Amino acid sequence: MVVNKGNSLIMGCTKVNRSYNFSFAASEPEIELIIYDSDCKNIIFEHKMDWQYKTGDVFSCKITGVGLDRCYYVYKKGNEYITDPYAKTVTGCEIYGEVHEKIHLSRVGMENFDWEDDAAPGISYADSIIYKLNVRGFTKSCTSAVAHKGTFKGIAEKLPYLKKLGITAIELMPAYEYDECKRFQTDMYSGIVNGAMNGSGGMNIPDSRDIIDGDIVSRKINYWGYTKDAFYFAPKAAFSSIAPVKSDYTIEFKKLVKKLHKNGIEVIMEMYFIDEPVSMITDCIKYWVINYHIDGIHLYAPDAALSAAATDPVLSRTKIFTVFWNGSAKKYKNMADYNNGYMNTVRKFLKGEENQLGDFVNTARNNPSNAACINYITNHNGFTLNDLVSYDRKHNEANGENNMDGENFNYSWNCGTEGKTRKKKITDLRQRQIKNAFMLLMLSQGTPLILAGDEFRNTQGGNNNPYCIDSETSWLNWKNSDYSKEIFEFVRELIQFRKDNKILHMDDKLLASDRLVCGYPDVSYHGDNAWYSAMENYNRHIGIMYCSKYAGGDELIYVAYNMHWENHMLALPKIPGDSKWKVKICSGDIKNDIQIKDKQIKIAPRTIAVLVCKF
């Protein structure tokens, strides 16, 4: 074994040809590198690095003449063991919910993985349909009917389901190594604390005095994974079905990405940083993109890191989600604005609140040139869609915070009864409202995001902030009812309709002008009279017509919206020749809730209908 000064530009542990380069940043005058055998039991090598191995604040050494691939390493500073923040695997975290070991070792060499001809699907934002899930909660329930519950492999087992639904990307809540058992901290950054996110984008945590009983610290599970106590370069060991020691458990995540790509589905990772260096954040993102072939990052990070990621040429075609992105347009639209603006507007319109029509029309058409818009009505930090139409108030008692946590302003409506009910009138109305919500989402111009389980009416029992609950409450319940089967088929049909009609998801903003001089603008608005949009504050109904000729099609698509609790008439524009309007999709009963005659459509209360005719 020969030890020399290494390359301080390569952080972490990296195998370069037949040598191993170790680099670690620390301000101390010396640091010790300790290497264990493949069983993680016996120390086989110790080496102190002093100023001779240091460049700036980076210690670096290069080891040659010995094979260390299957060995593990850790650093030591005095009596303190320090895990490499660039560690690619981490021991002592393999059982979910158990307090992690104090000493985490990291594998020196990674196993080779044959990506074969894997290529990124390269799906544009305009053509994307995103499905957001928690890796553990997605398949942990016994109702999931998969062999490897709560794991990356469990997601792979659900691939036929995801393909049938029609989504094009999955967004994973934190799936890198984080400490789900560590007591919640109160470190603040931009309104975000090191705990669990609430509906307003902040966090909800119990006061430390409430979780300390004498000398015993009671720990809550950080089910969501938003914490600074994380090793960002390593997939979460507890999400793998592979035994972590004596094997490279990261292979399971790579197999998942490879399999999803073969089926045309992209992978987007949520990553939550607080005070990590910008260089480390960008190194981490690029590592996941290069070594795990992920397609996008939902990035919670300081502004400087966002700007660095947005301008990094390696990431120029990687989807990057962030909040309120308003930077300049780029050759390839890879940035996306991900915020609650669309959600709040559409929820209020869905409820039938006054003075929401104009906001809905604008947000449904929003499609800026500099960045995509990620549209969602529900997300992990809030009600599920089923609960949005079943509860007026949050019910977070199980969180142990006296129902004081979670968002209070949910813009929800229980349709007449709080929570579960057997009243058919109410259950039918809730079913219609869920269909309305999906139609509002899928017929908007931005990129739609579905919260996993909404498509079959998954419920959290009215809990809008289950950040600390690891049980059937937060896991998806795959046991289908007639209502859930109906919603799934409705969503699947709606997704396919969106895919089949490019005019509903254009790359650029619709201009509401007849620039093709074909007699119809790309989008137009209609009220009681054709070509006139009655936008008074008391109106809750409108017709929006799309001319698919602007997207190479030959149809007119007319969407009739009525979020009022009364019937309304909407004017239908004159159509060419002998063409006739046909109802394609409806959230209600096509026979009883829609009547077309004399260039008008009568639409029932709280109903949306899609009409089509040949151009």
Secondary structure, 3 states (H helix, E strand, C coil): CEEEECCCCCCEEEEECCEEEEEEECCCCCEEEEEECCCCCCEEEEEEECHHHEECCEEEEEEECCCCCCCEEEEEECCEEECCCCCCCCCCCCCCCCCCCCCCCEECCCCCCCCCCCCCCCCCHHHCCEEEECHHHHHCCHHHCCCCCCCHHHHHHCHHHHHHHCCCEEEECCCEEECCCCCCCCCEECCEECCEECCCCCEECCCHHHCEECCEECCCCCCCCCCCCEEEEEECHHHCCCCCCCCCCHHHHHHHHHHHHHCCCEEEEEEECCCCCHHHHHHHHHHHHHHHCCCEEEEECCHHHHHHHHHCHHHCCCEEEECCCCCCCCCCCCEEEECCHHHHHHHHHHHCCCCCHHHHHHHHHCCCCCCEEEECCCCCCCCCHHHHCCCCCCCCHHHCCCCCCCCCCCCCCCCCCCCCCCCHHHHHHHHHHHHHHHHHHHCCCCEEEEECCHHHCCCCCCCCCCCCCCCCCCCCCCCCCHHHHHHHHHHHHHHHHHHHCHHHCCCCCCCCCCCCCCCCCCEEEECCECCECCCCCCCCEEEEEEEHHHHCCCEEEEEEEECCCCCEEEECCCCCCCCCCEEEEECCCHHHHEEEECCEEEECCCEEEEEEEEC
